[in-house]
Amino acid sequence: MSDAYHQLLDATIQHLEDLKSRGVRHVAVAPETLRALAQPAAAKSQIPNLKSQIEKPAATVPAVQSAIGNRQSATPSPAAEQESLLSLPGETVSSQSPPLDSQAKAAAFAALRERALACVKCPHLASSRKTVVFGVGSIDAQLMFVGEAPGADEDEQGEPFVGKAGQLLTKIIQAMGLQRGDVYIGNILKCRPDTPGQSAGNRKPTADEMATCIPYLHEQIDLIRPKMLVALGATAVEGLLGKTIGITRLRGNWKTYRGIPLMPTYHPAYLLRNQAMSEKRKVWEDMLAVMEKLEMPISQKQRNYFLRG
């Protein structure tokens, strides 16, 4: 099969997964598109752009999945692709579509960013924000940090974790032997939660706000394909896993999110409030576990951070 066919098929699958993550369960597809998908491999170069056909009446997502399932055996099986397409937001995804090449990946990420910057799904947040805080870092990162929502500094600068807590996160990343540009940093919410009548301070995102915004994060994760995720704080864990049992019980214990190992840990802001060496050590032990899983070199000096002599 041609490279063009594979690129089109991968883009189609990515688009369907995007629709699925936003709660769409049925899409209309032109009959000629389904007929083309069912044709032998030699004719597949004639398949029209599925996204451009999405407004035409016809089949549903399951029918499209069945047609897409006619791929060669070198690619994921129809059952595996169906599992990926039908997984609900927040569920563990055990299989994914093939990764995009670097150019297609950059283009998809840029398009996602543009959609997020123009988002007004939460009118109260859109009207109060100064900017949408999309995320920052390498789109090829092996490690991704996820926080809860932008604060005042982030809303002002348009970049996550740039205030005092962000500066501490940067120090943690550097202590791991990395730079901010080596990882990717994002939030459950892309807008700062509004605080009517308050000149300062932050509030926790609501469950509805997190559910509305998290599809953007899903797309970021699916495009970046990090090897590890770190959830910073209780709200990030709640937004990702739906867990409300408390970060003190969850931190340090590996979880799985969208098929990726996830380490819950304390938010850097907690360490600013609680300067105890024992609490800093807990976060550092979580980072050591992440480094070990990523097979990063760990020096004796790093292993001894925050240990009393």
N, C-alpha and C positions, 0 to 999 in steps of 0.2 A: 504493500500500500504506500501511497505517496506521503511525503512529510506534510504536505498541505492538508491531506485528509486527516491525519492524526492531530494536527494543530487545531483544525476545525472541530473535531470530535472532542478533544480535551476542553476547548473553550465552551462547547455546548454543555458538557457535563458540569463544568464550573458554574455556568449560568443557571442550570437547573438546581444545583446545590445552593446557590445564592437565593433563588426563589423559595426553595424548601426551608432555608434557615429563617426566612421572613414570614413563614407560616402558610405559604402557597402550597396547595396540595394538588391542584389541577391546572394545566395550561393547555391552551388550544394550539394545535399544530396543523399546518396545511397538509392535505392528503398527499400531495406530490412529494413533500418532504419525507413522509413515512415510506412511501414507495421507493424513493431513492435510497433510504437507509437499508431497505430490505434487499437491494440489488446486490449482485456479486461484487467482489472487491474491485474488479477492473472498472466498474462504472461509478464507484463511489466518489471520484473526483468531481462528479457533476452535482453532488449534494448542495442545495442552496443553503444560505446562512440561516440556521434555525431561529436565531434571535430576531431576524427580520421577518420571520413567518409567524411569530408568536401571537399576533392579533387575528390570524385567520382561523376559522372554525375547524375543529376536527378532534384529534385524539387527546388523551390525557397523559399525564406523566408516566403511569405504568406502561402504556403502549410505547412511549418513547424509550423507556428503559429496556423493554423487550427488544426493540429494534437495535438499540445501541449494544445489546448483549451479543450481537453477531460479530463481535470483534475476533481477531485471531487469537489463538491460544497463548501467545506470548504476552498478551495484555490481561488485566484482571478478569476473572470469570463474571458472567452475568449476575450470578448470585451475590458476588462480592460487591459489584457496582450497585445492585439493587439495595443491599444493606446500607451502603453509604448514602444513597439518595433518599432513602426513607427514614433514616435516623432523625429523630426530632432534635431541635436545638438543645444543647446541654448534655445530650447523651454521649456515651463513649462511641467514637467512630473507629471501627477496627480496620477499615480499608478506605483508601482515597484514590482519586483519579491520578494518573501519572503527572509528575511535576511539569510545569511549563518551562520552556527555555528562558534564559535570562532576559531577553528582550520582551517576550510576551508577559513574563512575570512583572517586570517594571511597568509595562503599560497597564496591566490589570490593577496593579497597586495604585498607580496614578489615577486611574478611573475611579477606584474605590475612594480614594482621598477626596476627589472632587464631589462625589455623591455625599460623603460625610460632611464636607464643609458647607454644602447647601441644604443640609437636613433641617427640617422644621417639624418633625414628627411630634416633638414636645413643645408646643407653642410657648408655654411659660418659660422654658429654658432658652429657647431661641430668642425670645424678646429680651431676656436679661443678660445673656452672655455677651462678652466682648469678642470672643473668637471660639472656634471649634478646635479642641485640642486632640488632634488625630492620633499622634504617636510619633516616636522618634527612634532612630537607630538603623541597623542594617536589616534589609529585607531578606538577607541570607543568614541571619543569626541562628546559632544553635541554641541560644538561651534567650527566653523572653520573660520579662517581668510584667505582671499585671497588677495595677492598683485599682482604687475604687472610682475616683472622679477628680477632675481638676479642682485646685483651690484658687485663691485670688491671684497668686503669682503666675500660675499656669494659665489662667484665663487671660491675664495681661500679655503674657509672652507667647502663648500659643504652643507651648511645649510642656509635656508632662514632667513632673518631679524636678522643678527648678527652684522651689523654695527651700527652706531649711531642711525639710525631710528629704527633698530631692538631692540636696548637697550631701546628706549622709548616705543616701543610696549610691551616689556616685563614688563615695569613699569605699563603700562595701564592694562595689564592682571592681574598683582598682585594687583592693586588697586581694581579690580573687585572681589578679594578674591580667585583668581585662580593662578595656576602656568603654565608655558609654556607646561609642560608635561600633563596638563589637557585638553588642546585644541589641534587643529591641525592647522598648518600654512603652506600654500602653495602659489604658484604663477601661473599666467596665463602661463608664459614661464618658462621652466625648465633650459634654458641656458641663460647666460648673453648676451644681444644684443651686437654684435661686434661693435667696434669703431675704424675703420681703421685710422691710422695716429694720434690717440690720446693716450696719455700715462695715462690719467685720465678722469673721467667723465662717464656719462651714456647717453643712448639715449632711446627714447620710442620704444617699439616693434611695428613692422608694423602689419597691419591687416592680411596679409598673414601668418606672423610668429605666431600670436595668433591663427588663425584658424587651423594651422597645429599642434600646440602643445596642444590646449585645450582638445582634447579627453582624454589625460592623466588625466587632472583635473576632467573631467566628471567621469572617472572611480574611482578616489579617492573619490569623493563626493558620488557616488553610493555605494561604499563599506563601507565608514565610516558612512553614513546616519546621518549627524549632524542634530540637531533640528533647528539650526540657522547658517546663513552665514553672515560674515561681509566683505564687499568689501572695500579695503583700497585704496582710491584715484580714480581719474578720469579714468586712464588707466585700472584699474581692473574692474570698472563699464562698461567701453566700451567693454572690452573683454568678460564680462559675459552677459551683456544686450544689447550691441550694441548701447548704449545711448551715444551721444556726445554733449548733451545740457549743460554740465557743472556740476561739482561736487557740486558747491555751491547751485544749485537748487535741486539737487537730495538728498544730504545728509540729514539724519534725517527722510526720508520718506521710509516706508517699501515697498519693492518689493518682487517678488517671482521668484525663480530660480530653475528649476528642481523640482518644488513642495515644495521648502523649503523657509521659510521667509528669506529675505536678507536685511541687513541694509547697505546702502552706507554711508561712512564717509570719512573724510580727511585722507590722507596718513600721517603717523608719520613724514615723512620728511618735510611736510608742516609746522607742528608745530615747527620743528627745525628752519625753516626760519622765521616763524611768532610767536613770543613768547607772543603775546597778550593774556591776561587772558581770554578774551571773546572767542577767537578761541579754546583755550584748553577746555573751558566750553562746546562749541558746540560738540566736540568729546566725552566729558564725558557724555553729555546728550544722545548721541547716544548709548553709552555703558550702561547707566542706562535703556534705553528702551529695550536693548537686555537682560539685567539681569531680568527685569520685565517679559518679555515674557518667559524666561527660569524658572521663578518662583524662582529665587535666592533671598536669604535674602539681604536686603539693609539697612544699618545702616543710622542714621541721619547724621553721619560724612561723609559717602559716598555721600549722597544726596547734601551735602553742599560744596563738592570739587569745587574749582575755583570760588566760589561765594565771592564777596567782602563783608566784614562785615558791 
